[in-house]
Amino acid sequence: MTYPPPQAHRPLVAVASSTGKTVDMHLGQASEFRIYGRDQGMVGLIGTRPAPAPGGGSIRWEGVAEVLSDCTYLLVASVGPKPVAALAAQGLTVIEAEGFVLSLVRQLYGATD
């Protein structure tokens, strides 16, 4: 996974995970997002944010973009092309990924801690 690290204007990474251990949620099924950040070189969980209610098509994706407006990336297990395009238009890059949340988030930050 090779992406530039999150930028100062969008310093956080969001993850769709049912357990917090692995990226295991389809974007359409996510009821909340786990938010990760970097502080003094350490990458860790900052908190959670509720996802907009499922359904509603583009209205839901606008809501996701608003909830995650300070995030550069959103890690999900799977996602369709319409939400990817809608969120990209709002500056949020959706990444389909499998694996341990903290390991994947650390990779995005280029961290070795």
N, C-alpha and C positions, 0 to 999 in steps of 0.2 A: 504494500500500500504506500504509494508515494504521492503526497500532496504537500503544498506549502503549509507551514504552521499557521494557526489562526492569527489574524491581524489585530492590532490595537482597537480598532473600531468595532470588531466582532470577535472578542477574545475567547469565547467559550465554545464547547462542543456538547451537543445534545445526543442522547442515546435512547433508543427504544428497547427496553429490556424488562422482562417480567420479574427477574430475580436480582438484577444488579450485577450478576456475575458474568453472564454471556449476552451477546447481542442475539436476541431470539424472537423479536416481535416484527410482524408486518406493520408498516406504517399505518395502514387503515385500521388495525386492531389496537393500536397504542392508546391507553387511557391517560398515560402520563409520560413525561420525559425526564430522564436523569441528566442533570447538568454538571459538566466537569470544567474545571479551570486550572490554571497554573498560578502558583503563588510562591515566590522566592525559589523557583526552580522545581518545586514539587507539584505533581499533577494529582488532583483528587476531586472527589465528589463535593460539589457546592450545595446541591439540593435537588428538589424535584419541582416540576411545573405540570399542572394539569393540561392534558391535550383537549382541544375542542371536541365536542360530541361527534361520534362517527356519523357518516352520511353527509349529505349536503353538497357533495362535489367540490367545486371551486371555492365555495364559501368556507369549507373546512380548511382547505389549503391556505387560504388567506389568513385564517385564524392561527394555523400552525406557524406561518411566517411571522405573525405579530408576536406570538408567545416566545418565539425563538429569534427575535430580531437582533439579539446580541451574540448569536452563535454563528460561527463560520460553517460548521459541519453538523449534519444529523446522520448518525449511524443507525441503520435498520437492517433486519434480516432479509426483507424483501419489500419491493415497492413497484408500483406501476409507472409507466412513462408520463402520464398526465400530472401526477403530483410532483414528479421530478422536475418537469418543465415549469410548473407553476411556482415551485419554491425557488428554483434557480433564477427566475425572473425577479424574485424578491431578495436575491443575494445569498440564499442558503443552498449549500451544496449537499445533496443527499448521497450517501455512500452505502451501497449494499455490502455488508461484511458479515463474516462468521468468526467467532472466537471470543476470547475473554475481553470484557469491556475495558478494564484498566490497561491491558496490554495494547489494545487498539488505539485507545485515547492517547496513551503515551507516545505511540508511533506518530500520531498526527502532530503532537507538540515537539517531536524530535527529542524527547526526553529519554534519559538512560537511568533514571532513579528507580 
